Amino acid sequence: MAKIGVQAMMLRDSFTEIGAFETLRKVSGIGYNAVEISQIPMTPENVAELDRSRTELGMDIAALSVAMETPKGRPGDSLAEHFDKIVDDAKRLDSKLLRIGMLPFEAMTSIGAVVDFAKQANGYAERLQEQGLGLYYHNHHIEFAKFDGKFMLDIIAENSPAMGMEIDVHWVQRGGLDPVRTLEKYAGRTAMVHLKDYRIGQMPESAMGLLEAGDFKGFMQEFKNVVQFAEVGEGNLDFASIIPAAQAAGAEYLLVEQDELYGRTVWEALQTSYDNLIALGQSELF
């Protein structure tokens, strides 16, 4: 049975302010008992507190984020430079799933670059399999751009058979595809799904002022910004269909995530998503 958890990208400020353990204590207090680590430095202190959260809070460290190479100006562990450390951290935290959050920007520029990325990722996936770990790829909307009539995500999948998928349903929708059909397409190789809603918000009052002042460019920016991230159940995605489809696809974890909060606190957002998922009858997945 799949387990609903939280994507820790939302918690990065709290990790900095009060530490990993106290942050996850608050997460546990809402009712979530699994977390995917992302944008959190895997320092010895953080790894120790994550381990402590497993034993004292019963927190499941569902997955760890990895990069293939450390991006310039953005410190962090990479498979190229810190392979053994990543494996050691994963084994200490009993995290059998690793995920790549996005392909490098330069790999998006041509079909050849996409294929090169996928084949390199596949090599790491094969090495990680020898350590009892799986490697998965997380999509945004950019992977639904086409090269020679094929979606970038399909090109990645075809050239990295040892790597699985982490399907983000918000970005599937923003990429113009149906989340349920996409989950069905990648059934059998999808271990994680991001539960992230897609909302069309209201135009702010300031937008009409911009229009009246003749600032059409500013007005159009506000018009574009009505496409928003939302708490699960507060947008337009059909999670009553998405969650069963994710389970049928073989997902082990369904991870709540919201990229922008629009003035709410992360705790308010996570509580709303939790309450709406309970109302959808998903209490057994927590």
C-alpha positions in Angstrom: 0.0 0.0 0.0 1.3 3.5 -0.9 2.0 6.0 1.9 1.2 9.7 1.8 4.1 11.9 2.9 5.6 15.4 2.4 8.2 16.7 -0.1 10.7 18.5 2.1 11.4 21.3 -0.4 8.5 23.0 1.3 10.3 22.7 4.7 13.7 24.0 3.8 13.3 27.3 5.7 12.1 25.4 8.8 15.0 23.0 8.6 17.3 26.0 8.7 15.4 27.8 11.5 14.7 24.9 13.9 16.5 21.9 12.5 15.5 18.7 10.9 14.2 16.8 13.9 12.0 19.6 15.2 10.7 20.3 11.7 9.7 16.7 11.3 8.1 16.6 14.7 5.7 19.3 13.5 5.2 17.3 10.2 4.4 14.3 12.3 2.0 16.3 14.5 -0.2 17.1 11.5 -0.3 13.4 10.6 2.3 12.8 7.9 4.8 10.0 8.6 6.9 10.0 5.5 9.2 12.6 4.0 11.2 13.0 0.8 14.4 15.0 1.3 15.0 17.7 -1.2 16.9 21.0 -1.1 18.1 20.0 2.4 21.9 19.9 2.9 23.0 16.4 3.8 25.4 17.5 6.5 26.4 15.1 9.3 24.1 17.1 11.6 21.1 16.8 9.3 21.7 13.2 8.6 21.9 12.4 12.3 18.6 14.3 13.0 16.9 12.6 10.1 18.0 9.3 11.6 16.7 10.4 15.0 13.3 11.2 13.5 13.1 7.6 12.3 13.6 6.1 15.7 11.8 8.7 17.9 9.0 9.9 15.6 8.6 6.8 13.3 9.3 9.0 10.3 9.9 7.2 7.0 12.6 8.8 5.0 11.0 7.9 1.7 13.6 9.2 -0.7 16.7 11.3 -1.0 17.4 13.8 -3.8 20.6 13.5 -5.8 22.2 15.4 -8.7 24.4 13.7 -11.2 26.9 16.5 -11.1 27.1 19.4 -8.6 25.8 22.5 -10.3 28.1 25.5 -10.3 27.4 27.8 -7.4 25.0 25.4 -5.8 26.7 23.1 -3.3 25.5 19.7 -2.6 26.1 16.0 -3.0 26.4 14.6 -6.5 26.6 11.0 -7.9 29.7 12.0 -9.8 31.6 13.3 -6.8 29.9 11.8 -3.7 28.6 8.4 -4.8 29.8 6.5 -1.8 28.5 9.1 0.7 25.1 9.1 -1.0 24.9 5.3 -0.7 26.0 5.4 2.9 23.4 8.1 3.8 20.6 6.2 2.0 21.5 3.0 3.8 21.7 4.7 7.2 18.3 6.2 6.7 16.8 3.1 5.1 15.9 5.1 2.0 15.9 2.7 -0.9 14.7 5.4 -3.4 16.9 8.2 -4.9 15.5 10.8 -7.2 16.8 13.3 -9.7 14.7 16.5 -9.5 15.4 17.7 -13.0 17.8 17.3 -15.9 20.5 19.9 -16.2 19.3 23.0 -18.2 21.9 22.4 -20.9 20.5 18.9 -21.4 17.2 20.4 -22.5 18.6 22.0 -25.7 18.6 19.1 -28.2 17.6 15.5 -28.5 21.2 14.5 -28.4 21.7 16.2 -25.1 18.6 14.6 -23.7 19.8 11.1 -24.8 23.3 11.8 -23.3 21.7 12.7 -20.0 19.5 9.7 -20.0 22.3 7.3 -20.8 24.5 8.8 -18.1 21.7 8.6 -15.6 21.1 5.0 -16.6 24.7 4.2 -15.8 24.3 5.5 -12.3 21.0 3.7 -11.9 22.7 0.4 -12.7 25.4 1.1 -10.2 22.9 2.0 -7.5 20.9 -1.2 -8.2 24.1 -3.1 -7.2 23.7 -1.3 -3.8 20.0 -2.2 -3.5 18.9 1.3 -4.4 16.7 2.6 -7.1 17.1 5.8 -9.1 14.0 7.8 -10.3 13.4 10.9 -12.5 11.0 13.7 -11.5 9.3 15.6 -14.3 8.4 19.2 -14.7 6.5 20.6 -17.7 9.6 21.0 -19.8 9.8 17.2 -20.3 6.6 17.5 -22.4 8.4 19.5 -25.1 8.8 17.4 -28.2 11.9 16.5 -30.2 11.2 14.8 -33.6 7.6 14.3 -32.4 8.5 12.6 -29.2 8.1 13.9 -25.7 11.3 14.6 -23.9 10.1 12.4 -21.0 9.7 9.5 -23.4 13.1 10.0 -24.7 14.5 9.9 -21.2 12.6 6.8 -20.3 13.6 4.9 -23.5 17.3 5.7 -22.9 17.4 4.9 -19.2 15.6 1.6 -18.7 17.2 1.1 -15.3 15.8 4.4 -14.0 12.2 4.8 -12.8 9.8 7.7 -12.7 8.6 10.1 -10.1 5.5 11.6 -11.7 4.5 15.1 -10.6 0.8 15.5 -11.5 0.7 19.3 -11.4 3.5 19.6 -13.9 1.9 16.9 -16.1 -1.3 19.1 -16.2 0.8 22.2 -16.8 2.5 20.4 -19.6 -0.9 19.8 -21.3 -1.3 16.1 -20.5 -3.8 14.2 -18.3 -2.3 13.0 -15.0 -4.2 9.7 -14.9 -3.3 8.7 -18.4 0.3 9.6 -17.8 0.4 7.4 -14.6 -1.1 4.6 -16.6 1.5 5.1 -19.3 4.3 4.7 -16.8 2.8 2.0 -14.7 5.3 -0.4 -13.4 8.2 2.0 -13.2 6.7 4.8 -11.1 7.7 4.5 -7.4 6.7 8.0 -6.3 4.1 10.6 -7.2 3.9 14.2 -6.2 0.5 15.3 -5.1 0.4 18.9 -6.1 -2.8 20.7 -7.1 -3.3 23.1 -10.0 -5.5 26.1 -9.4 -6.7 29.0 -11.6 -6.8 31.9 -9.1 -8.6 35.2 -9.2 -7.2 38.3 -10.8 -5.9 40.6 -8.2 -7.6 44.0 -7.8 -4.3 45.7 -8.7 -4.5 44.2 -12.2 -7.4 46.4 -13.3 -5.5 49.4 -12.0 -2.6 48.5 -14.2 -4.9 48.2 -17.2 -6.5 51.5 -16.5 -3.1 53.1 -16.2 -2.1 51.8 -19.6 0.3 49.2 -18.3 -0.8 46.4 -20.5 2.4 44.5 -20.0 2.0 44.6 -16.2 -1.7 43.5 -16.6 -0.8 40.6 -18.8 1.8 39.4 -16.2 -0.9 39.4 -13.5 -3.2 37.6 -16.0 -0.6 34.8 -16.5 -0.1 34.5 -12.8 -3.6 33.2 -12.2 -2.2 29.7 -12.9 -1.1 28.7 -9.4 0.1 25.9 -7.2 -2.5 24.8 -4.7 -3.0 22.7 -1.6 -4.3 19.3 -2.5 -8.0 19.5 -3.0 -8.0 23.3 -3.4 -7.4 23.3 -7.1 -8.8 21.6 -10.2 -7.0 18.2 -10.3 -9.2 15.1 -9.8 -7.4 13.4 -6.9 -10.2 11.0 -6.4 -9.0 9.5 -9.8 -5.4 10.4 -9.5 -4.7 8.6 -6.2 -6.1 5.2 -7.3 -4.2 5.6 -10.6 -1.0 6.2 -8.7 -1.5 3.1 -6.6 -2.3 1.0 -9.7 0.9 2.3 -11.3 2.9 0.9 -8.4 3.7 4.1 -6.5 5.1 3.5 -3.0 4.9 7.1 -1.9 2.5 9.9 -2.7 4.2 13.1 -1.6 2.4 16.4 -0.9 4.1 19.4 -2.4 3.3 23.0 -3.1 5.9 25.2 -4.8 4.4 28.6 -3.8 2.1 29.4 -0.9 0.7 32.9 -1.7 0.9 34.2 1.8 0.0 31.1 3.7 2.5 29.3 6.0 3.8 25.9 5.1 2.0 24.5 8.2 -1.4 25.9 7.1 -0.9 24.5 3.6 0.1 21.1 4.8 -2.8 21.0 7.2 -5.2 21.9 4.4 -3.8 19.2 2.1 -4.0 16.7 5.0 -7.6 17.6 5.8 -8.7 17.4 2.2 -7.0 14.0 1.7 -8.7 12.7 4.8 -12.0 14.0 3.4 -11.3 12.1 0.2 -11.2 8.9 2.3 -7.4 8.4 2.2 -6.8 8.1 6.0 -5.4 4.6 5.6 -2.5 5.9 3.5 -1.1 8.0 6.3 
